[in-house]
């Protein structure tokens, strides 16, 4: 893996001091509470999206993690329970493509026993056949990635020759099972799919689903990111507002990453995620657990903290809890606020490994 994983307590049982809470919340060095946990359940994906897993890097010879290296469902559920005890209220399953992990609904059923919202981000390719099992297992919501409605553009961006219609079929199946309102994420890259912004807004306007436009980010080190490829969210809003009047609305909760806008005629809402041009590090409340059990405090992290070794060395829940808390309380990350030529070129963990 392209990043360094830091052993905790020399690979043995944890010895961190008990966590200190202020106002009932566990805070990092910048006063940010822990609220969200994103769990990558696999480093594999059936797409080769150019901004995430470019085929020239993730080719037929690429070595993915062996099954023995990744966390079992039981290990994930145990860690999730500890995180919830530390204040996490929302758990998102991600990847890679999480639905390529066999029997994922079993994990959802385990997590649904926790007092937290359980959500999933997927490319939608396998959603139609799994939506019912996921809903019956207790999944609350789904976010689907869909970067264009134009067939040629979408097939080129997913680089797997996968059709738009199959993703829409998955969206409709999830909605029919009650996994709504769905959020539909479009990563916008200038000169690639930005011509489709208004078409995407039109397709989901009035549907009850929420389309979110995401600035193309410098996640990982293999996607050839350039600032010139970024379409600022202000431009996205202007393009849509030129067709249908928009007005800003309040966030659903503190730390929500998407800035919300609604159509003035009541036809629903859209969101923009501006992690390049309007960084939201100051309110970031997310931890990320990688496929093989490393803890990352930022999407743009260079180093992870090894939790799997603690699990498999017999650490107690309390010891693991104290170690997680100590990592959070020492957290200083604000990559997007200090993004510069020096930082954007740093070797960073790939999004397919840590999850989006």
C-alpha positions as CSV (number, residue, x, y, z in Angstrom):
1,X,0.0,0.0,0.0
2,X,1.3,3.5,-0.8
3,X,1.1,4.8,2.8
4,X,2.7,4.0,6.1
5,X,0.7,2.3,8.7
6,X,1.7,3.2,12.2
7,X,1.7,0.2,14.7
8,X,-0.3,1.0,17.8
9,X,1.3,0.0,21.1
10,X,4.0,-2.0,19.3
11,X,1.4,-4.4,17.8
12,X,0.3,-5.4,21.3
13,X,-2.6,-4.6,23.6
14,X,-3.4,-0.9,23.8
15,X,-2.1,1.2,26.7
16,X,-3.5,4.6,25.9
17,X,-5.1,6.7,28.7
18,X,-8.8,6.7,29.0
19,X,-10.4,9.3,26.7
20,X,-11.4,12.8,28.0
21,X,-14.8,14.1,26.9
22,X,-15.8,17.8,26.9
23,X,-19.5,18.6,26.9
24,X,-20.2,14.9,26.4
25,X,-18.3,14.8,23.1
26,X,-14.9,13.5,22.2
27,X,-13.0,16.4,20.4
28,X,-9.9,16.6,18.4
29,X,-7.2,19.4,18.7
30,X,-9.4,21.8,16.7
31,X,-12.5,21.1,18.7
32,X,-14.2,18.9,16.1
33,X,-16.4,16.1,17.5
34,X,-16.3,12.5,16.1
35,X,-19.6,11.9,14.4
36,X,-19.1,9.8,11.2
37,X,-17.3,6.6,10.5
38,X,-16.6,5.5,6.9
39,X,-15.8,1.8,6.5
40,X,-14.1,0.5,3.4
41,X,-15.2,-3.2,3.1
42,X,-13.1,-4.0,0.0
43,X,-10.3,-2.5,-2.1
44,X,-11.8,-4.1,-5.2
45,X,-14.1,-2.5,-7.8
46,X,-15.7,-3.6,-11.1
47,X,-15.2,-0.1,-12.5
48,X,-11.9,1.7,-13.4
49,X,-13.0,5.3,-13.0
50,X,-10.3,7.6,-14.2
51,X,-10.3,9.8,-11.1
52,X,-10.2,6.8,-8.7
53,X,-8.8,3.6,-10.1
54,X,-7.2,4.4,-13.4
55,X,-6.7,1.3,-15.5
56,X,-3.1,2.0,-16.2
57,X,-2.4,1.5,-12.5
58,X,-5.1,-0.9,-11.4
59,X,-4.6,-3.3,-14.4
60,X,-4.9,-7.0,-14.6
61,X,-1.6,-7.4,-12.8
62,X,-2.6,-5.3,-9.8
63,X,-2.4,-7.2,-6.5
64,X,-5.4,-6.6,-4.3
65,X,-5.5,-7.5,-0.7
66,X,-5.8,-11.2,0.1
67,X,-9.0,-12.3,2.0
68,X,-6.9,-13.1,5.1
69,X,-5.7,-9.5,5.3
70,X,-9.1,-7.8,5.3
71,X,-11.3,-7.4,8.3
72,X,-14.0,-10.0,8.8
73,X,-17.6,-8.8,9.2
74,X,-17.4,-9.7,12.9
75,X,-14.2,-7.6,13.3
76,X,-15.8,-4.7,11.5
77,X,-19.0,-4.9,13.7
78,X,-16.9,-5.0,16.9
79,X,-15.0,-1.9,15.9
80,X,-18.1,-0.1,14.8
81,X,-19.6,-0.8,18.2
82,X,-16.6,0.8,19.9
83,X,-16.8,3.8,17.6
84,X,-20.5,4.3,18.4
85,X,-19.6,4.2,22.1
86,X,-17.3,7.1,21.4
87,X,-20.0,9.2,19.7
88,X,-20.3,8.0,16.1
89,X,-23.9,8.4,14.9
90,X,-23.5,7.6,11.2
91,X,-21.7,4.7,9.6
92,X,-21.2,4.6,5.8
93,X,-20.0,1.5,4.0
94,X,-17.8,2.1,1.1
95,X,-14.9,0.7,-0.9
96,X,-13.8,0.1,-3.7
97,X,-17.2,-1.0,-4.6
98,X,-18.8,-2.4,-1.4
99,X,-21.3,-4.5,-3.2
100,X,-18.6,-6.8,-4.7
101,X,-18.0,-8.0,-1.1
102,X,-19.9,-11.2,-0.7
103,X,-22.9,-11.3,1.5
104,X,-22.6,-7.7,2.5
105,X,-26.2,-7.7,3.8
106,X,-24.9,-9.9,6.7
107,X,-22.6,-7.0,7.8
108,X,-25.5,-4.5,7.4
109,X,-27.6,-6.7,9.7
110,X,-24.9,-6.7,12.4
111,X,-24.5,-3.0,12.2
112,X,-28.2,-2.3,12.2
113,X,-28.3,-3.4,15.8
114,X,-26.3,-0.3,16.7
115,X,-27.9,3.1,17.6
116,X,-26.5,4.7,14.4
117,X,-27.6,5.4,10.8
118,X,-26.3,2.9,8.4
119,X,-25.7,4.0,4.8
120,X,-23.9,2.8,1.7
121,X,-22.1,4.4,-1.2
122,X,-22.1,2.4,-4.4
123,X,-21.5,2.7,-8.2
124,X,-25.0,1.2,-8.6
125,X,-23.9,-1.6,-10.9
126,X,-25.0,-4.4,-8.5
127,X,-27.6,-2.5,-6.6
128,X,-30.7,-3.8,-8.4
129,X,-30.1,-7.4,-7.4
130,X,-29.1,-6.5,-3.8
131,X,-31.4,-3.6,-2.8
132,X,-34.1,-5.8,-1.2
133,X,-31.6,-7.9,0.9
134,X,-29.9,-4.7,2.1
135,X,-33.1,-3.0,3.1
136,X,-34.3,-6.1,4.9
137,X,-31.0,-6.3,6.7
138,X,-31.5,-2.7,8.0
139,X,-29.8,-0.4,5.6
140,X,-31.1,3.1,6.0
141,X,-30.0,5.0,2.9
142,X,-28.0,4.7,-0.3
143,X,-25.8,7.1,-2.2
144,X,-25.1,6.2,-5.9
145,X,-22.2,7.5,-8.0
146,X,-23.3,8.5,-11.5
147,X,-21.0,10.9,-13.4
148,X,-23.0,11.4,-16.6
149,X,-26.3,10.5,-18.3
150,X,-24.5,10.6,-21.7
151,X,-23.7,7.0,-22.7
152,X,-20.4,7.6,-24.3
153,X,-19.2,9.9,-21.5
154,X,-20.3,7.5,-18.7
155,X,-18.7,4.5,-20.3
156,X,-15.5,6.4,-20.9
157,X,-15.4,7.6,-17.3
158,X,-16.1,4.2,-15.7
159,X,-13.7,2.6,-18.2
160,X,-15.6,-0.7,-17.8
161,X,-18.0,-0.2,-20.7
162,X,-20.9,-0.2,-18.2
163,X,-24.2,1.4,-19.4
164,X,-26.0,4.2,-17.7
165,X,-29.3,2.3,-17.8
166,X,-28.1,-0.3,-15.4
167,X,-27.2,2.3,-12.8
168,X,-30.6,3.9,-13.2
169,X,-32.2,0.5,-12.8
170,X,-30.3,0.2,-9.5
171,X,-31.5,3.6,-8.3
172,X,-35.1,2.7,-9.1
173,X,-34.8,-0.6,-7.3
174,X,-33.4,1.0,-4.2
175,X,-36.1,3.6,-4.2
176,X,-38.8,0.9,-4.6
177,X,-37.4,-0.8,-1.5
178,X,-37.7,2.3,0.5
179,X,-34.0,3.3,0.5
180,X,-34.9,6.9,-0.2
181,X,-34.4,9.7,-0.7
182,X,-31.3,8.6,-2.6
183,X,-28.3,10.8,-3.1
184,X,-26.7,10.7,-6.5
185,X,-23.1,11.9,-6.7
186,X,-21.5,13.3,-9.8
187,X,-17.8,14.1,-9.7
188,X,-17.4,17.0,-12.1
189,X,-14.2,17.2,-14.2
190,X,-13.8,20.1,-16.6
191,X,-13.7,19.0,-20.3
192,X,-14.8,15.5,-19.4
193,X,-18.4,15.7,-18.1
194,X,-19.1,19.3,-17.0
195,X,-21.3,19.7,-20.1
196,X,-23.7,17.3,-18.4
197,X,-24.3,19.4,-15.2
198,X,-27.7,20.8,-16.3
199,X,-28.8,17.5,-17.8
200,X,-28.2,15.7,-14.5
201,X,-30.0,18.4,-12.6
202,X,-33.0,18.1,-15.0
203,X,-33.1,14.3,-14.8
204,X,-33.4,14.2,-11.0
205,X,-35.3,17.4,-10.5
206,X,-38.7,16.6,-8.9
207,X,-37.8,13.0,-8.4
208,X,-37.4,13.2,-4.7
209,X,-33.7,12.2,-5.0
210,X,-30.9,14.6,-4.4
211,X,-28.2,15.1,-7.0
212,X,-24.8,16.3,-5.5
213,X,-22.1,17.8,-7.6
214,X,-18.6,17.1,-6.3
215,X,-15.5,19.0,-7.2
216,X,-12.8,16.8,-8.7
217,X,-10.3,16.2,-5.9
218,X,-6.6,15.3,-5.5
219,X,-7.4,12.1,-3.6
220,X,-4.6,9.5,-3.9
221,X,-1.6,9.8,-6.1
222,X,-2.5,8.1,-9.3
223,X,-5.3,10.1,-10.9
224,X,-3.2,12.9,-12.5
225,X,-5.1,15.6,-10.7
226,X,-4.7,19.2,-11.9
227,X,-6.4,22.3,-10.5
228,X,-7.3,23.2,-14.1
229,X,-9.7,20.2,-14.1
230,X,-11.7,21.5,-11.2
231,X,-15.1,23.1,-11.9
232,X,-15.8,25.2,-8.8
233,X,-19.2,24.7,-7.1
234,X,-20.0,28.3,-7.6
235,X,-19.9,27.7,-11.4
236,X,-22.1,24.6,-11.0
237,X,-24.7,26.6,-9.0
238,X,-24.6,29.4,-11.6
239,X,-25.2,27.0,-14.5
240,X,-28.2,25.4,-12.9
241,X,-29.6,28.7,-11.5
242,X,-29.5,30.1,-15.0
243,X,-32.2,27.5,-15.9
244,X,-34.1,27.1,-12.6
245,X,-33.9,29.6,-9.7
246,X,-32.1,28.2,-6.7
247,X,-31.9,29.4,-3.1
248,X,-29.6,28.2,-0.3
249,X,-30.9,26.2,2.7
250,X,-29.4,25.2,6.0
251,X,-27.4,22.1,6.6
252,X,-29.1,19.0,8.1
253,X,-26.5,18.8,10.8
254,X,-23.2,20.3,11.9
255,X,-20.4,19.0,9.8
256,X,-22.5,18.1,6.8
257,X,-20.1,18.2,3.8
258,X,-22.7,19.2,1.1
259,X,-23.9,22.8,0.8
260,X,-27.6,22.5,0.1
261,X,-29.7,24.5,-2.4
262,X,-33.4,24.1,-3.3
263,X,-35.4,25.0,-6.4
264,X,-37.5,28.0,-5.7
265,X,-40.5,26.3,-7.4
266,X,-40.4,23.5,-4.8
267,X,-39.0,20.8,-7.2
268,X,-36.5,19.5,-4.7
269,X,-32.9,20.2,-3.8
270,X,-29.4,19.7,-5.0
271,X,-26.1,19.8,-3.2
272,X,-22.5,20.8,-3.9
273,X,-19.4,19.5,-2.3
274,X,-16.6,22.0,-2.5
275,X,-13.6,20.4,-0.9
276,X,-11.2,22.1,-3.2
277,X,-12.4,25.7,-3.5
278,X,-14.4,26.0,-0.2
279,X,-12.7,23.6,2.2
280,X,-14.8,22.4,5.1
281,X,-12.0,21.0,7.3
282,X,-13.0,23.2,10.2
283,X,-16.2,21.1,10.7
284,X,-14.9,17.7,9.5
285,X,-16.2,15.0,11.9
286,X,-15.2,11.8,10.0
287,X,-12.9,8.9,10.7
288,X,-12.1,6.3,8.1
289,X,-11.5,2.6,8.6
290,X,-9.6,0.9,5.7
291,X,-10.2,-2.5,4.3
292,X,-7.5,-4.1,6.3
293,X,-8.2,-2.3,9.5
294,X,-6.1,0.8,9.5
295,X,-7.6,4.0,10.9
296,X,-7.3,7.3,8.9
297,X,-8.2,10.7,10.2
298,X,-8.4,12.4,6.8
299,X,-9.4,11.5,3.2
300,X,-6.0,12.9,2.2
301,X,-4.0,11.0,4.8
302,X,-0.5,9.7,4.4
303,X,-0.4,7.6,7.5
304,X,-2.8,5.1,9.1
305,X,-3.1,3.6,12.5
306,X,-3.2,-0.1,12.8
307,X,-6.3,-1.4,14.6
308,X,-6.3,-4.9,13.1
309,X,-3.3,-6.0,15.1
310,X,-5.0,-4.9,18.3
311,X,-8.1,-6.9,17.4
312,X,-6.1,-10.0,16.5
313,X,-3.7,-9.7,19.5
314,X,-6.5,-10.0,22.0
315,X,-7.0,-6.4,23.0
316,X,-10.2,-5.7,25.0
317,X,-12.9,-3.3,23.8
318,X,-11.8,-0.8,26.4
319,X,-8.2,-0.9,25.2
320,X,-9.3,-0.4,21.6
321,X,-11.6,2.4,22.6
322,X,-8.8,4.2,24.4
323,X,-6.5,3.9,21.4
324,X,-9.2,5.2,18.9
325,X,-9.9,8.1,21.3
326,X,-6.2,9.0,21.6
327,X,-5.9,9.0,17.8
328,X,-8.9,11.3,17.5
329,X,-7.8,13.6,20.3
330,X,-4.4,14.1,18.6
331,X,-6.0,14.8,15.2
332,X,-4.8,18.0,13.5
333,X,-5.8,17.3,9.8
334,X,-6.9,20.2,7.6
335,X,-5.4,19.2,4.3
336,X,-8.0,21.0,2.0
337,X,-7.5,24.3,3.9
338,X,-3.8,24.3,3.3
339,X,-3.8,22.7,-0.2
340,X,-0.9,23.9,-2.3
341,X,1.4,22.6,-4.9
342,X,3.5,21.1,-2.1
343,X,0.6,19.2,-0.5
344,X,-1.2,18.1,-3.6
345,X,1.9,16.2,-4.8
346,X,2.4,14.3,-1.5
347,X,2.0,10.5,-1.6
348,X,-1.5,9.8,-0.3
349,X,-3.7,6.8,0.3
350,X,-5.8,5.8,-2.7
351,X,-9.5,6.4,-2.5
352,X,-10.3,2.8,-3.5
353,X,-8.5,1.7,-0.4
354,X,-9.8,4.2,2.1
355,X,-13.2,4.8,0.7
356,X,-14.7,8.1,-0.6
